[in-house]
Amino acid sequence: MGIVAPLFPPVQIQDGLLWRESVGDVMRQERVDRGERLTDVAGRAGVSPQYLSEIERGMKDPSSEMLHAIAGALGLEVPDLARKAADTMEATLSDCAVVLAA
């Protein structure tokens, strides 16, 4: 029969935040900066406080509909949230590069 080789090479995992972690960090920071509780934002977004907490801690990957609802509850548009999350990821990668170079 022979040797069976995988079709694709293994995926390399980069250091740094996952997208869901970065989005969660931004959501939490926006909420805290506004002086709001989980229950305040969750109520406006139509999600449970537990679910919002899991998103903020990077444990859940929210759907696009959930991103829209939560961003709106925070007074943001999804593109603004995405930009802030991308900036957070870039800053984290830059910090990792500085540590590796040292």
C-alpha atoms as one frame of an Amber mdcrd trajectory, in Angstrom:
protein
   0.000   0.000   0.000   2.713   2.502   0.820   3.025   5.513   3.061   0.141
   7.939   3.350   1.327  11.544   3.558  -0.888  14.379   4.778  -2.229  16.666
   2.064  -1.338  19.838   3.923   1.615  20.723   6.151   0.882  21.276   9.848
  -0.343  24.751  10.716   2.097  26.906  12.645   0.503  28.613  15.633   1.734
  32.177  16.163   2.401  33.653  19.551  -0.020  36.311  20.689  -3.719  36.658
  21.156  -6.404  34.749  19.346  -8.987  36.907  17.573 -11.696  36.002  20.098
  -9.369  36.979  22.959  -8.582  40.317  21.371 -12.257  41.055  20.690 -13.110
  40.088  24.264 -10.378  42.338  25.653 -11.686  45.286  23.645 -15.273  44.650
  24.717 -14.281  44.427  28.372 -12.173  47.590  28.182 -14.964  49.524  26.454
 -17.465  48.371  29.082 -15.163  49.215  31.994 -14.264  52.604  30.480 -17.992
  53.379  30.321 -18.398  52.361  33.974 -20.935  49.676  33.136 -21.598  46.251
  34.574 -21.865  43.032  32.586 -25.595  42.975  33.262 -26.039  46.488  31.813
 -24.394  45.711  28.484 -25.753  42.163  28.271 -29.296  43.411  28.800 -29.040
  45.922  25.968 -27.400  43.357  23.680 -29.997  40.684  24.435 -27.507  38.129
  25.775 -26.979  36.654  29.213 -24.336  38.202  31.473 -22.657  34.776  31.636
 -22.355  34.601  27.850 -20.972  38.143  27.649 -18.477  37.276  30.381 -17.298
  34.234  28.406 -16.859  36.391  25.303 -14.919  39.022  27.256 -12.620  36.329
  28.674 -11.953  34.934  25.190 -13.698  31.633  25.909 -16.443  32.040  23.292
 -16.168  33.058  19.659 -19.247  35.230  19.045 -21.179  35.095  15.788 -21.353
  38.157  13.580 -24.875  38.788  14.892 -23.626  38.725  18.490 -20.717  41.034
  17.615 -23.205  43.469  16.092 -25.510  43.335  19.116 -22.745  43.715  21.707
 -20.891  46.404  19.761 -24.155  48.333  19.498 -24.765  47.957  23.237 -21.312
  49.472  23.776 -22.022  52.364  21.403 -19.645  51.001  18.754 -19.933  49.838
  15.170 -18.487  46.411  14.289 -15.709  47.913  12.097 -14.595  50.076  15.051
 -14.550  47.026  17.307 -12.606  45.058  14.682 -10.038  47.859  14.262  -9.485
  48.081  17.999  -9.154  44.293  18.244  -6.642  44.265  15.370  -4.661  47.070
  17.029  -4.608  45.049  20.260  -3.311  42.001  18.389  -0.616  44.029  16.615
   0.524  45.558  19.895   0.707  42.102  21.471   2.723  40.735  18.537   5.072
  43.720  18.752   5.550  43.094  22.474   6.315  39.416  21.769   8.857  40.397
  19.088  10.605  42.777  21.494  10.828  40.064  24.172  12.155  37.499  21.659
  14.751  39.957  20.359  16.055  40.698  23.847
